[in-house]
Amino acid sequence: MRAAMIGNKLAAQIAAITLVIAAFAGPATAVDLEPKQILAPSGKLRVGLYPGTPTSILESQSEGPRGVGYDLGKELARQLGVPYEPVVFSKNAEVLEAVKTGAVDAAFTNASASRARDMDFGPAYLESDLGYLVAKDSKVTGSDDVDVKGVHVGVTAGSSSDAVLSRDLKNAEVVRVPAIRLAPGMLAAGSIDVFATNKATLFELAEQAPGAKVLDGRWGVERHAIAIPKGRDEGMAFVRKFTEDVKAQGLVDAAIARSGLRAATTAK
C-alpha cells in the first residue's frame, strides 16, 4: 500500500513538471522551410520594378518587357518554382518603399549603405558607372563644370544619386526630379542643366533628348544587388547562391545584352 502511494505521488510530480515545461516551451516552430516559402510567402514572386531604365524594366509594345531586373526576377521565380509577378511602379523610391513594407518580395537595385538599413541585400550582380547627362549646347562641357554656382543638377528624388550629390556638391543646386522619364524634357526646357544617375540609364535617356550627351568620366559606381524585405534571413543563402550562379552561367551578361545596357558589367 505504502509503495502504491509513493508511486502515485511520484507520477503526480512528474505530470506537474511536464506541464510546467510545456507551458514555458510555447508553440512549436516550423523548421526547414523551403526557400520559396520564405522568399515568396504569397505563393508567387512579386518583383518591384520601375520603367525608363534598362537596369530595371523597359516596356515596348513590339518587343515586350526587357531589362536586367525584369529578366533576373523571372529567372529567380523559375528557380524558386513559383509564378512570376512583376509589379511596376512609377519610380524607384516607390519600389524601395514596397520592399521595406513587404508589398513586394524582391527588387533589383543599387545596394547602398543607407538602403541596407531598410532591406537586406545579396551579393552584387552588376556594376555601373555614375555620370552626367547634359542637353545640346549646354554650358556644362565636362565633369569639372558641374559643381559651379548657377548650375542645376537633376537627380531622381529619393535616389542614391540624390543622397550622394546633395551631400557632395557644394556650389551647384540639386533639383529633385519626381521620375526619371521626366529628365529629358526638363533638360530640353532648361529646367535643369545636368541630370545625374548611372550611365546605363543616361545613355537610354540621351536617345529621348536629341543632341543630349553623356559626359566622359564618372563620379561614382553603383553596385546592384537583389534586395529582400527584412525578416527573411533564412532565404538569404538561396539569394547568394542564385546571384553567384547567374553570374557564372552568363545570365547577367545575357540580360545586359538583351536590355541594351551600356557602361555596365557583371560584378566580379
C-alpha positions in Angstrom: 0.0 0.0 0.0 2.8 2.4 1.0 4.6 1.6 -2.3 1.5 2.3 -4.3 1.1 5.7 -2.5 4.7 6.6 -3.2 4.3 5.6 -6.9 1.1 7.7 -7.3 2.9 10.7 -5.6 5.9 10.3 -8.0 3.6 10.1 -11.0 1.8 13.3 -10.0 5.1 15.1 -9.5 6.3 14.0 -13.0 3.0 15.1 -14.5 3.3 18.6 -12.9 6.8 19.0 -14.1 5.7 18.1 -17.6 3.0 20.7 -17.5 5.5 23.4 -16.4 7.9 22.5 -19.2 5.1 22.6 -21.8 4.0 26.0 -20.6 7.4 27.5 -21.0 8.2 25.8 -24.3 5.5 27.7 -26.1 4.1 26.7 -29.5 6.2 24.5 -31.9 8.0 26.5 -34.5 8.4 25.5 -38.2 11.8 24.4 -39.3 13.4 23.8 -42.6 11.1 25.9 -44.7 11.6 25.8 -48.4 13.2 28.9 -50.0 10.0 29.6 -51.9 8.0 29.7 -48.6 10.5 32.3 -47.2 11.1 34.4 -50.3 7.7 34.2 -51.9 5.3 33.6 -48.9 2.2 34.6 -51.0 2.9 31.7 -53.4 4.2 34.0 -56.2 7.3 36.1 -56.5 6.4 39.8 -56.6 9.3 41.8 -58.0 9.3 45.6 -57.8 10.4 47.4 -61.0 10.3 50.9 -62.4 10.3 52.0 -66.1 12.7 54.0 -68.1 16.0 52.3 -67.3 17.5 49.1 -68.7 18.7 48.2 -65.2 15.1 47.6 -64.2 12.5 47.4 -67.0 11.9 48.9 -70.4 8.4 48.4 -71.8 7.8 48.1 -75.6 4.7 47.0 -77.5 6.8 45.5 -80.2 9.5 43.7 -78.1 7.7 43.2 -74.8 9.3 43.9 -71.5 13.0 43.7 -71.0 15.6 44.9 -68.5 18.2 43.3 -66.2 15.9 43.4 -63.2 12.9 42.1 -65.2 14.9 39.2 -66.6 16.7 38.2 -63.4 13.4 38.4 -61.5 11.8 36.0 -64.0 14.7 33.6 -63.5 14.6 33.8 -59.7 10.9 32.9 -59.8 11.6 30.0 -62.1 14.3 28.6 -59.8 12.0 29.1 -56.8 9.3 27.2 -58.6 6.6 29.9 -58.2 4.7 32.2 -60.7 6.4 35.5 -61.6 4.6 38.7 -60.9 6.4 41.9 -62.0 5.0 44.9 -60.1 5.8 48.1 -62.0 5.9 51.4 -60.0 6.4 54.9 -61.5 9.7 55.5 -59.7 12.4 53.7 -57.8 11.5 55.4 -54.5 8.2 53.6 -54.6 9.9 50.2 -55.3 12.2 50.7 -52.3 9.2 51.6 -50.1 7.4 48.4 -51.3 10.4 46.3 -50.3 10.6 48.0 -47.0 6.9 47.2 -46.2 6.9 43.8 -47.8 4.5 44.8 -50.5 6.9 43.1 -52.9 9.3 40.2 -52.3 12.4 41.4 -54.2 13.9 44.3 -56.1 17.0 44.6 -58.3 18.6 47.9 -57.3 21.6 49.8 -56.2 22.8 48.3 -52.8 23.7 51.5 -50.9 24.5 51.6 -47.2 21.5 53.7 -46.4 19.1 51.3 -48.1 20.6 48.4 -46.2 19.1 49.8 -43.1 15.6 49.1 -44.5 16.2 45.9 -46.5 18.7 43.1 -46.9 20.9 42.7 -50.0 22.6 39.7 -51.6 26.0 40.0 -53.3 26.3 42.4 -56.2 25.5 41.1 -59.7 26.0 44.3 -61.7 28.3 47.4 -61.6 27.5 50.6 -63.4 29.4 53.9 -63.7 27.6 57.0 -62.4 27.8 60.0 -64.7 26.1 63.2 -66.0 23.8 63.9 -69.0 23.7 67.4 -70.5 21.5 68.9 -73.1 22.6 70.0 -76.5 24.7 73.2 -76.4 24.9 73.0 -72.6 27.2 75.4 -70.8 28.4 72.3 -68.9 31.0 70.6 -71.1 32.8 68.4 -68.6 32.6 67.0 -65.1 34.7 69.9 -63.7 31.9 72.3 -64.9 29.2 70.6 -62.8 29.8 71.8 -59.3 29.6 75.5 -60.2 27.3 78.2 -58.9 24.2 78.6 -61.2 24.3 75.0 -62.4 21.1 73.0 -61.8 21.8 69.3 -61.3 18.8 67.0 -61.7 18.5 63.8 -59.6 15.6 61.4 -59.1 14.0 62.3 -55.8 14.9 59.8 -53.1 17.6 58.1 -55.2 21.1 57.2 -54.1 22.3 59.9 -56.5 20.1 62.4 -54.6 21.7 61.3 -51.3 25.3 61.5 -52.5 25.2 64.6 -54.6 23.1 66.6 -52.2 25.9 66.0 -49.7 28.9 66.3 -52.1 28.0 69.2 -54.4 28.9 72.5 -52.7 28.1 75.1 -55.3 25.6 73.6 -57.8 21.9 73.4 -57.0 20.4 69.9 -56.7 16.9 69.7 -58.3 14.9 66.7 -57.4 13.0 65.2 -60.4 9.9 63.2 -59.5 10.6 60.4 -62.0 13.4 59.5 -64.5 11.2 59.7 -67.5 10.8 63.5 -66.9 14.5 64.2 -67.1 14.8 64.6 -71.0 12.0 67.1 -71.1 13.5 69.1 -68.2 16.9 69.2 -69.9 15.3 70.3 -73.2 13.3 73.0 -71.3 16.3 74.3 -69.4 14.8 73.4 -66.0 18.0 71.5 -65.3 21.4 71.8 -66.8 22.6 68.3 -65.9 20.9 65.0 -65.0 22.9 62.5 -62.8 22.4 58.8 -62.4 24.0 55.6 -63.6 25.4 55.8 -67.2 23.4 52.9 -68.3 20.2 54.9 -67.7 21.8 58.1 -69.1 22.5 56.5 -72.5 18.9 55.4 -72.6 17.7 59.0 -71.8 20.1 60.5 -74.3 18.1 58.8 -77.1 15.0 60.6 -76.0 16.6 64.1 -76.0 18.1 64.9 -79.4 21.6 66.3 -79.1 22.0 65.4 -75.4 25.4 64.0 -74.4 26.7 61.7 -71.6 29.8 63.4 -70.3 33.1 61.5 -70.1 34.3 60.3 -66.8 32.4 59.2 -63.7 31.6 60.5 -60.3 31.0 57.1 -58.7 30.0 53.4 -59.2 26.7 51.7 -58.4 26.7 48.1 -57.4 23.3 46.4 -58.0 22.1 43.5 -55.9 18.9 41.7 -55.0 17.0 43.3 -52.2 14.5 41.5 -50.0 12.4 42.6 -47.0 13.9 42.4 -43.6 13.0 39.3 -41.6 13.6 36.8 -44.4 17.1 36.0 -43.4 16.6 32.2 -43.9 16.2 32.9 -47.6 19.5 34.8 -48.0 21.5 31.6 -48.6 19.3 30.9 -51.7 19.7 34.6 -52.8 23.5 34.4 -52.5 23.7 31.1 -54.4 21.3 32.3 -57.1 23.4 35.5 -57.6 26.7 33.6 -57.9 25.1 31.1 -60.3 23.5 33.6 -62.7 26.9 35.5 -62.9 28.9 32.3 -63.5 26.4 30.9 -66.1 26.4 34.1 -68.1 22.7 35.0 -67.4 23.6 38.5 -66.2 25.7 39.1 -69.3 22.7 37.9 -71.4 20.3 40.2 -69.5 22.7 43.1 -70.1 22.9 42.4 -73.8 19.1 41.9 -74.2 18.3 45.2 -72.5 20.9 47.2 -74.5 22.6 48.2 -71.2 25.8 50.3 -71.7 28.6 51.3 -69.3 27.8 48.4 -67.1 29.4 45.0 -66.4 28.7 41.8 -64.4 30.1 42.3 -60.9 33.1 40.3 -60.1 
